Amino acid sequence: MTLIDAITAQARRLDHAGVAFGQGTLGAFDEAAWLVLWRLGLPLDTDLGPDGADGGRVLTPEQLRDIGALIEQRIATRQPAAYLTRQAWLQGLPFYVDERVIIPRSFIAELLVDGSIDPWLGEHTQRVLDLCTGNGSLAVIAALTYPDTQVTGADISPDALQVARINVGQHHLDARIALVESDGLAALPGPFDLVLCNPPYVNAASMAALPAEFRAEPALALDGNTAGSTDGMDFVRALLRELPGRLAPRGVLVLEIGHERSHFEAAFPHLAPVWLDTSAGEDQVLLLTREDLVNAPG
């Protein structure tokens, strides 16, 4: 059996098993390709196209057994592929991940790389905060995108910060990224010129309906209802209440709220954020300036 035939066959297995995607891949073929290539020790950019020689390579019976066993593990455990490979990719960069952190997939990463937020930044942008840093991927990407800045990655979870330290070290950014354990902004006096935040924001109904793969991730990083609400906005409420005192005069917040735009707008009708265009549309990530927060009516 050839490599491309093996990937296609394993993709059918994943489809038939009803596994959930969205934690690094969006469909069965991409997920199967990721796992098969990883198991074989091949790069993820291996040419699998119709004119590519790599897809036609013939696999040995032992390789086919190893591939089949890995796909069976994915199906039986419902563990996300990134937890099995201990690696995730964001904007072309590799990051170590394990069960201590959610799998990086923030749309803020693409906004950093494509320069979408640059009009709000400038030479005054010196101190960057990645709040709810998780595995540190946004802190790393921000430090690489803006080489003249100092970046702080903060998280309430000491376990997550241990993973973030691995990634900061692997990308040789120890001198420019400080990692701080903090419950929200409590240990972060600032002032910051740019705050990036992909917080826990999932509403109660969506939390209850999460597939097994997403329930494998730390609930602390997903559940936005920790103060008794059901709309997923508890962390965001505290953040927006406290943030003006931590932002520099020209400071900016870039906040990801996923599919919760309706809940955000219901919770904060007095705010008029800029909704930023991402590959998933214009309702995933918003931008607020310090002036927006201070001068908002109500």
Secondary structure by P-SEA (a helix, b strand, c coil): ccaaaaaaaaaaaaaaaccccccccccaaaaaaaaaaaaaccccccccccccccccccccaaaaaaaaaaaaaaaaacccccccccccccccbbbbbcccccccccaaaaaaaaccccccccccccbbbbcccccaaaaaaaaaacccbbbbbbbccaaaaaaaaaaaaaacccccbbbbbccccccccccccbbbbbcccccaaaaaaccccccccccccccccccccccccaaaaaaaaccccccccbbbbbbbbccaaaaaaaaccccbbbbbbcccccccbbbbcaaaaaaccc
